[in-house]
Amino acid sequence: MLYDKYLKLKEAKRDKLYLLKKGNFYVTYDMDSIIINNLFGYKVKIFKKYSMIGFPINSLEKVKDKLEESNIDYLVYNFKEEEILYNNEYEKNNYNQKLLLSHSTYSNRNAIIDNIIVKINTFDVETLKYIEYVINSIN
């Protein structure tokens, strides 16, 4: 599955944005989708285990230009051919700064909550108990 490949790529470098080509679209997931939403306003789709954004292949140059302008490390991967199309890294990678900014300006409160729920649905019971403990200690 495409999401599994995304997770495998993300293991190598967490502060890099990954775009995966699927047919006539490029997609990205989770926190990377939040950054793309912030940069372009593309709609984030929320599923049970992940969030996702997709855009048509003819928008790739515009997306790459903006990522480069923002000094965000990124990798573009062709899922079908199993090949890296682009792999840009910067001396001063702004991925984490853009992620923080994206979270602070992400306007849809419900989408943020949905993204948290997506993540929570992947946790085991012990992790959920710990999160519950932390939340209860805030009040």
C-alpha positions in Angstrom: 0.0 0.0 0.0 1.1 3.5 -0.7 0.8 4.7 2.9 3.1 1.9 4.1 5.7 3.0 1.6 5.3 6.6 2.9 5.9 5.4 6.4 9.0 3.4 5.3 10.4 6.4 3.6 9.6 8.6 6.6 11.6 6.4 8.9 14.8 7.4 7.1 14.3 11.1 7.7 11.4 12.4 9.7 12.0 16.1 8.8 11.7 15.6 5.1 8.4 16.0 3.1 7.6 13.0 0.9 5.5 13.1 -2.2 4.5 9.8 -3.8 3.3 9.6 -7.4 0.1 7.5 -7.8 -1.4 7.5 -11.3 -2.1 11.1 -12.3 -1.6 12.4 -8.8 1.0 13.0 -6.1 0.0 12.3 -2.5 1.4 12.9 0.9 0.2 12.0 4.4 0.0 13.0 8.0 2.1 16.0 9.0 3.4 16.4 5.4 -0.2 16.9 4.3 -0.6 19.7 6.9 2.4 21.5 5.4 1.1 21.2 1.8 -2.3 22.4 3.1 -0.7 25.5 4.6 1.4 26.2 1.5 -1.3 25.7 -1.2 -4.7 25.3 0.5 -5.3 21.8 -0.8 -7.9 20.0 1.1 -6.8 17.5 3.7 -8.7 14.2 3.6 -9.1 12.4 6.9 -9.2 8.6 7.0 -9.3 6.2 10.0 -5.5 5.7 10.2 -4.1 8.7 8.4 -4.6 12.1 6.8 -3.8 12.7 3.1 -3.5 15.4 0.4 -3.4 14.7 -3.3 -2.8 17.0 -6.2 -2.5 16.5 -10.0 0.8 15.7 -11.6 0.8 19.0 -13.5 1.0 20.9 -10.2 4.3 19.2 -9.2 6.6 22.0 -10.5 4.6 24.6 -8.6 4.8 22.5 -5.4 8.6 21.8 -5.8 9.2 25.6 -6.5 7.4 26.5 -3.2 9.2 23.8 -1.2 12.5 25.0 -2.6 11.7 28.6 -1.9 10.8 27.6 1.7 14.0 25.5 2.1 12.0 22.4 2.9 13.8 19.0 2.3 11.6 16.9 0.1 11.7 13.6 -1.9 9.4 12.8 -4.8 8.9 9.0 -5.3 7.3 7.1 -8.2 5.4 4.3 -6.4 4.7 2.2 -9.6 8.3 2.3 -10.9 9.8 2.3 -7.4 12.2 5.1 -8.1 13.2 8.4 -6.6 12.4 11.3 -9.0 13.7 14.2 -7.0 15.6 14.3 -3.7 16.4 17.9 -2.5 18.0 18.6 0.8 19.1 22.0 2.2 21.8 23.0 4.6 19.2 24.8 6.6 16.1 22.6 6.4 13.0 24.5 7.4 10.7 21.5 7.6 10.1 21.7 11.4 9.7 25.4 11.4 7.1 25.2 8.6 5.4 22.3 10.4 5.0 24.4 13.6 3.8 27.4 11.5 1.3 25.2 9.7 -0.1 23.9 12.9 -0.5 27.4 14.3 -2.2 28.7 11.2 -4.3 25.5 10.3 -7.6 27.2 10.4 -10.0 24.2 10.7 -10.2 23.2 14.3 -12.2 20.1 13.5 -9.5 19.0 11.0 -6.9 19.3 13.7 -9.0 17.2 16.0 -9.6 14.6 13.2 -5.9 14.4 12.6 -5.3 13.7 16.3 -8.0 11.0 16.3 -6.3 9.4 13.3 -3.1 9.2 15.2 -4.8 8.0 18.4 -6.5 5.1 16.5 -3.1 3.7 15.8 -2.0 3.5 19.5 -1.9 0.4 21.6 -3.9 0.3 24.9 -0.9 1.1 27.1 -0.1 4.2 25.1 -3.8 5.3 25.3 -3.8 4.9 29.1 -0.7 7.1 29.3 -2.3 9.7 27.1 -5.4 9.6 29.2 -3.2 10.1 32.3 -1.5 13.1 30.7 -4.8 14.7 29.7 -6.3 14.2 33.1 -3.3 15.8 34.8 -3.8 18.9 32.7 -7.2 19.7 34.3 
